[in-house]
Amino acid sequence: MFSYNIFQWILFFYIYCVCGWVFETTYVSLKSKRFVNRGFLKGPMIPIYGEGAILMVIITTPIMDNIWFVFIMGMIGATLLEFIVGALMESVFKVKYWDYSNQRFNIKGYVCLSSTVCWGFLSVLLTKVIQLPIESVVLSLKPVTLSAVVAVITIIFMFDAVTSAKEAWDLRSVLLALTKAREEIAIIQRQLEIKKDIFAVQLSDKRIDFVEQLIDKRDEIFEELQARKDVILHSIKGNRGNVIDDEILKNRLDEELTKHQSLVEKLSSTSRWILKRNPGATSNKFYDALEYIKDYVDVKKRKK
């Protein structure tokens, strides 16, 4: 095992990335009753399976004769890897691309007991069944052929990884901007509601006071109004200023609503594919914005 060269290790990684994609896509597609191209990447590869498989090969080979040690070591190693990768991805992109929060005995949604046990069984399956024929094929390749295959796959893999990471970063940026826009909209709407309530109370109080005074002191009120003409004119101008303030707030609200819609449409035309590949994606920090986008994309897709 430790006699593998770097190209053989890399090819093992790619092969298990593909095997993981087949497993994950088949499982999710059957569960969803429709084809779902699972994974962070666009192509048929899920890197965490490749990483997990390499880790399993390394840590289980010295103990491969003891099936229980293989099960336990593979379970622990792969679970730690899944937790670290999940936490790191959420820290960078602010989205959980897999979430076990609805599973029992989970840790922050990154790992759960059922996935941990599954990793243990996969470790045994890989060590006892899968690795040997794959190893035979990889070791049979001539150095020139091996290098060429690895080079071609690496170019494709790196291009996919970079574009998918950019797609995920775009989603993060839109979620951040969308959340800020929604907060601004809520603030402006609240300001308009407060001004409306204050104006209604003031108008009601003035109307009641004016009617009462008009009935009791018609002549005195007329003389007082004449004497306070300048004050009244100033009050009218103040109310006019309030109307102008309302128009400014309404214009700001329209601008924020337009920005909100353009952000959603921008995402739906550029980064929506990452949500299609990860329908269970969620976000603690941007939960409302992400769910709104997912609903918007679903509605738009149904209209087509």
N, C-alpha and C positions, 0 to 999 in steps of 0.2 A: 504493500500500500504506500509506504513512504518513499518508494522508488519512482512514483509518478513524477513526470516532469511538468513544468508550468503549463504547457499547452494541453496536456491531458487533464489536469485539474480544471482548466478553464472550460474544456469541452464537457467534462462531467457536469460542471455548473450549468451550462446551457441546456444540456439534455434534461436535467432535473427541473430546470425552469419550465421547459415544455411539458414534462410529465405533470408538474404541478398545475399548469394551466389546463391540461386535459381533465385532471381530477376535479379541480375547482369549477371549471365551466360546466362540466357534466352534472355535477351535484347541484349547482345553483340553477341551471337550466331546467333540470327535472323538477326542482322545487318550485320554480316560477312558472313552469309549463310553457316556457318560451326560451329561445336561444338567448343567452346572456354571455357576451364576450368579457369574461371576468379579468380583473387585474388592473394594476396601475398603468401598465404599458398598453399600447394599442395592439401590438403583435402578440402571438400566442406564447407568451412567457410571463411567469410570475416569479420575480427574483427571490422572494423570501423562501420559496420552495427549493430553489437552487442552493441558497445559502444554508437552509436547514439540512438539506441532503449532504452537502459537503461537511457540515459540522457533525452530522451523525456518522458519516464514514470515518472521520478523524477520531472521534471519541469512543466509537464502538468497536473498531477493528481490534484493538488490544484485548477486548473482552468478548469477542464475537462467539466464543464457544459457550458462554453462559447466557442463555436467552433472557433470563430475568435481569441481569445486569444491563444487557442491551436495551431492554424495555425501559428500565428506570433511567439510565444515563441519557438515552435518546429523548425521553419525555422531559427531563429536566433541562437539558441543553437547548432543545428546540423551543421550549416554553419561554426560557430566558431570552432567546433571540427574538421571538415574536413580540414579547413585551417591550424590549428595547427598540425594535424597529417601529412598532406602533406608536410608542411615546415620542420617538424622534420625528416621525412623519407628522404627527399632530402638532408638535412644537413648531415645526417649520411651516406647514401648510394650513394649520388651524382647522383641519378636517380629519375625522377618523374614517379611514377608508375600509376598515372592518370594525365592528362593534359588537361585543358580546354582553352588553349591559343587560339584555333581556334573558341571559342565561344565568343559571344558579352557580354560585361559587366563582364569580368572576372578579378580576382585579382591575378596576378602573375601565372595564370594557375591553382592555387589550388582550387579555387571556382569560380562559375559563377552564373549569375542570374537564368538561367534555373534549375540548380541543387539546388539552394536555394529554389525556388518555389516548386520543387519536394519534398524537405525535409519537407516543410510545409504540403503538401498533405499527405505525408507518416505519419506525426505526427497525423493528424486527423484520418487517416485510422487505425493506431495502437491503438490510444486511444479509438476510438468508436467501432472498429470491431475486431481487431486481439488480443489485450491484454486479453480480458475477457475469451475467450475459452482456451487460453494458460495458463492463471492464474488458471483456473479451473483444468486443467490437472496437473500442477505443485503442486498445493495445495493438490491434492488428493493422491499424493505419500506419502507412509509411510516414516518416517525419515531414516530408515535403507536403504530402496530402493533408496531414494533420495541421500543419502550420497554415496552409491555404484555407482550410475549412474554418479554423478558429479566427483567422483574419477577416474573412467575409462576414461571419456571424457577428464578430465584435463590432464591425462598422455599422451593421444594421441595428444591433442592440444599442450601441451608443447613441445613434441618431434617434431611435425610439425613446430612449431614456431621457435625452435632453428635451425633445419636443413634449413628452408627457409631463416632465417636471415643469416646463414653461406653462403648460396647460393648467396644471395644479396651482402654480403661482398666480396665474391670471384669475383663477377661481378665488383664491385667497384675497387678491386685491379687490375683486368685485364685491365679495362678501363684506370686506371692511368698508368700502365706499357705500355700499347699499345700506349697511347698518347705520352709518353716520347720517345718510340721507333720510332714513326712516325716523331716526331720533330728531332730526331737524324738523321734519314734517310734523311730528307729534308736538314739538315745542311751539311751532307757529300756530297749529290748530288750537292748542291750549290757550295761547295768547289771545287769539280771536274770540274764543269762547268767554274768557275772562272779561275782555273789553265789552262784549255783547251783554254779559250779565250786569256789569257795572253800569252801562248806559241804560239798561232796562230799569234797574233799581233807581237810578237818579231821575229818569224820566217819570217813573211812577210817583216818587216822592214829591217832585216838583209839581206834578199835575194835581195831586191831592191837596198839597199846600196852597196852590194857586186857586183852586175851586173854593176851598174853605175861606180863604181871604177875600175872594171875589164876592162871595155871598155876604160876608160880615162887614167888609169895609171897602165898598166899591169906589167911593169918592177918594178916600185916603190912598188906595192903591194906585189910582190913576195919577194922582199928584206925585207919588213916590216913583212911579215908572218914568214920569217926565224928568224928575230930578236925577234918576239913575240911568239916563239914556246911554251915557258913555260906557258904564259898567255892563249894560245889557249887550251893547254892540261888541264889546270885548269878549263876552261870553259866547256870542254867536260865532265870532272868529275862532274861539277855542274849539267849539264843536266842529267847525269846518276843518280845523287841524286834526281832530280825531278821525274825521272821515278820510283825510289824506293818509293818516297813519294806518288806517284799516286797508286802504288801497295798496300801500307799500307792503303790508303783511300778506295780503292776498297775492300780490305779484311774486313775492318770495315763495309763497306756498306753491304757486303754479310752476315756478322755476325748479323747486325741489321735486315736485311730482314728475316733471319732464325728465329731470336728471335720473330719478328713480327708475322710470320706465326705460330710458336709454341704457342704463346699466344692465337691466334684466335682459333686454334684447341683445346687447353686446355679448353677454355670456351665452345666451341661447344659440348664437351663431358661431361662437368660437370654442367655447370650453364645455359645451353640454355633453360631449362624448364621454368625458371622464365620469360624469354622473350616470350615464347609461351603463358603463362598465362596472360601476359601484353603486347599485341602487340602494344599498343599505348604509351609504355614507351618512355621517352625522357630524355635528359640531357643537361642542359645549358653549363656545364663545359666540358663535354666529348661528345658533339653532334656528331662530325665526327667519332670518334671511335665507338660509340654505333650504329650509322647507318651502318657503315661498317660491324660490327658484325652481325647485324640483316639481312643484305643482304647476308652475307656469310652463315648464318644458313639457310636462305630460299633457296638459291641455292643448298646447300648440301642436304636439305630435298627433293627438287624436283628431284635430281639425284637418290635418293633411290626409 
